[in-house]
């Protein structure tokens, strides 16, 4: 009999297996958000404490040939701050870093990696508070971030029927940047628009300010680290809700349109290209103008409906959309 591997359940199947395995453990009454959201959250006195972990693995999330160690250090922090932002108005406080590296890794690589980490920590006023280092076959950066807030978390589960679905800024740039790097490599003479797409991949920015400004009005929230298509599914998955998405309203950058003229390819980047780190959220229709005024760059792309599936429409005509993005397993 053929041995079944974790590629069968996939990443989210693996997460569900972990949740199921530990579901019988006695619950701590202070736990507010359990396994399965962007952050773990527990109550401590009057404060809500948020904890998240994210990893960057060489040849999975990045290649040392196309990203500098300085960029990599900044990115390792930004992707964790993005998880904190996905819970609402959270103040980042501390990080712990696990670093795995081959023994022949140049010392300058590590020094520049640390400079990138330091720059991002200074940006968010975060204290590097510990970690671990190990020998590894490839570069692995594992970051645990802690944040604090006086406010309850905004989870993925709070959307209500009729809520509008909004997003911050544009989708597809990072996925397009990876595509260009895989196709042409680092030595290619890129245009300014192509360089902007590559920068979106190598130097993402967490939407923490937007999350803090909007959090009071949102009913659910997630960051699009795995792509817009996956994020929309996670907002409604298992909660007896559906969603209607108007594809023509998904925001696309000028850079993406300047580099690619195939609408199908652009749509693929926008829906399935990961690591844009934009926020995807829901807001009651009565609050749509207030939210738009607070953050003018947001776009409403659909609404929460009855049912259990995300349905896609283009100028009112229903579209068949099948996932064709990256899979970890």
N, C-alpha and C positions, 0 to 999 in steps of 0.2 A: 504494500500500500504506500502511495506517495505521501511523504511527510508534508503536512500543511505548514506554511510559513506565515509570518505576520503580514506578508503582502496581500493575503486573502482578505482579512478584515480591513486593512489599510490603516492610515493614521487615526482617523476618528473611531474606527472600530477598536483599535488598540486602546484609545482613551476610554471608551465605554467598558472595555474589559477591565481596565484598572479601577474604574468607578464601581463596577459590579463586585470585584474582588474585595474591596474595602468598604462595601456598603453596610456591613453588619457591625462595624466598629462603633462603639458607643459615641453618640454625638455630644460634642461640647456645646453647651448652651450659648457660648459666646461666638460660635461660628456663624457668620452671616452669609457668606458665599463659599460654597464647597468646590470640589473638583469640577471642571468643565467650563468655567468662564475664563475671562482674560486674566483675572487675578483671584487669589484666595483672599478672603476678608474676614477679620474677626474684631469683636468689640473689646476695647480695653478702657474701662472707665467711661469717659464721655467721648473718647476718640475711636475712630475706625482705622484699623491697621491693614494695609494692603501689601501683599507679597506676590511677586511674579518671578518666573524664571524663563529665560530664553537662551538658546544656543546658536552659535554660528560655527559651522563645520566646513573646513576646506573641501573644495570640489563638490559640495552640496549647496551651500549658501554663497560661496565666493571662490574665486581663484586668485592666488597671490600674483599671478601674471597680469591681472587687470584691475586690481584694487591695491592701493598703497596701505601699508600697515597703519598709517595715521588715519586714513579714511575708515579702515576696519575697526579701529579702536572707538572712533566716534559712533559708528553704526551700531556696535555692540551695546552701547548705552542707549542710543535713540530707540532701538526696537523694544527695549524693556520699558522705557518711558512711555512708549506708545501703548503698551498694555495697561499701564497705570492710567493713562488718559482715557482708555476705553471703559473706565469705571466711573468717570465723571470728574468732579473737582477734587483732585488728589495732589498733595504736595510731595514730590519725591524727596527722600531723606538719606537713604543709605544704599550702598551696593556691595555685593560680595562677588569676587571674580575667581572662577576656576579656569586655569590656562593649561592646555595640553599642547606640547610642541615636540617635534623631533629634536634629538640631541645636537644635530648640526645646524639648527636654526641660527642665523646670524644675530649677534647681540644687537646690532643696529635695528633689525626688524622689531625686536622686543621693545627697544627704547622708543621707537617711533609709534608703536602700538600703544604704549603707555602714555605718550604725549596726546594721542587722539582720545584716549579714555579720560585723561586729565582735562582736556579742553571741554568735553561734554559734561563732565562732573562740575566744572566751574560754571558752565552755562546754566545748569539747573541747581547749583548750590548743593550738590550731593557729596557726602563723605564716603570715600572708599574705606570700608570697615573690615576687610578680611577676605579670605579665599583660600585657594590651594593651587599648587602647580604640580604637573606630572609629565613624564615622558610619554609621547604619543606618536603614532605613525604620521599624523597630519595635524595641522593647526586646529585646535578646538578652543573656542571661547564660550564659557558658560557663565552667564551673569544672573545673579539673584538681586532683585531690586525691592526695596521697601519704601512705602509711602504712607502718609497719614492724612486724615481728613476729619472734619467735624460732621460731614454729611454722609448719609447713607449711600451705598453704592448704587449705580445704575447698571443693572444686569442686562443680559441678552433676552430675558424672558418677559419683560414688562409691556411689550407692545399691545395696544388695544385695537379692535376692529375699527377701521376708519382713520387711524393715525396715518399721517404722511411719512414717507420714507425719504430721508435726506442724506446727503453726503457732503463732505468737505472737499473742495477742490477737485482735481482731475484724476482720471484713472487710465492706466495702461503704459505710462511712461517708463516705469521701472522694468516691466516685462519686455518692453521694446528695447530698452538698454541692454538687457541680457541677450536678447536675440542678436543685436548688432555685434556685441562682443564675441559671441559664439561663432558668428558668421565671418567676421573680418579680423578679429584679434585686436591687440592693443596698439600695434604699429600702423594701423590703417590711418589715412588722413581723413578724419571725420569733419563734417560740417558743424557749424555752431549749434544747429538744431539737434544733430545726432549726439554731440557732446552733452547737451542738456538732458537727453534721455539717459545717457550713461551715468551722468551725475545723479539722476533720480535713483538709480540702482545702487551706486556706491556711497551716496551721502544722503540718506533719507532723513526727514525731519518729523519728529513726533508732533501730533496736533494737540499738545497739552493746553495751550492758551484757548483754543477753540472749545475744548472740552470744559474748561473752567467757566468760560463765558456762557455756554449753553446748558450746562448740567441741570439747572433749576427747572427747565422746561421739557426735558426729554423723558420719554417713557421706557426706552431701551437704547442700548449703545454697544457697539463692537468696533474694533479696528480691523481694517481690511488687509491684514498681513498675509492671508492666504488667497487674496483676490476677492473681487466684488461678488462673483457668483457664489463662492463658498460662504461669504459673510451673510448674504441674504438668506441662504438656506439655514444658517445657524440661528438667525433671528426668529425663524418660525418653526424650526424643527422640534417636534414633540410637544408643541404647545397649542394644538388645534387651531392654528391660524394659517392663513395663506397670504400671498402678496401678488399684486399686479405691478409689473415694472415696465415703464415706457423707455425702450432702448434709446430712442432718439434724444432723450433728455439726459442720458448719462454724459457728464462733462468730459470733453476730450481737449487736451492741450493743443496750442498752436504748433508746438514742436512735433508732436506726434502726427498731426495732419500734414506738416511740411515734409516729413520724411517718408510717410507711407500714403499712397493714394488709393489703396484698395480698402474699401469700407469694411469688407468681411475680415480682413486682417486687423484693421484698427479695432473692430468690435471684439475680436479674439483677445487682443492685448488688454482691452478695457475690462472684460469680464473675467478672464482667466489669468492675466499677468499678476503675479503676486508681488508683495513687498512695496506697494504704494504707500502703505501706512496712513491712509485716509480714514476718517471716522465714518461709520454708517450708523444712522440713528433713526428713531421714530419720534414724532411729536404730534400732539393733538392738533387737529386742523385749526382750531381757534387760536393757536399760538404760532401759526406759521409765519405771520408777518413780523411778530416780535423777534422770533429766532433769526429770520432773514436780516432784520435790521442790526442785530447784534453781531452777526458774522455774514457780511454781504457775499462772501465767496461760496456759500453753501448753495446746493441745487437740490430741488425736490424731484425725485425720479419715479415715484410711485406711491402706493398706499397699501396698508394692511387690510386684508379681506377675510371672509370666511373661507373654509376649506383647509387644506394641509399642504399646498404646493405653491411654489413661486412660478407665476406665469409671466411670460415675456411678450410684449407687444411692440410693433413698429408702426407708427402712425395709425394706431387702432387695430392693426391686423396681427393676430396671434402668431407667434414664431415658435418653432421647435428648436430649443437650445439644449445641447448635450455637453456635459463637462469634458473639456479636453486640455486641462491645465496640468501643472506639476503634481506628482504624487510622491510622497516620501517613501512609500513601501509598495 
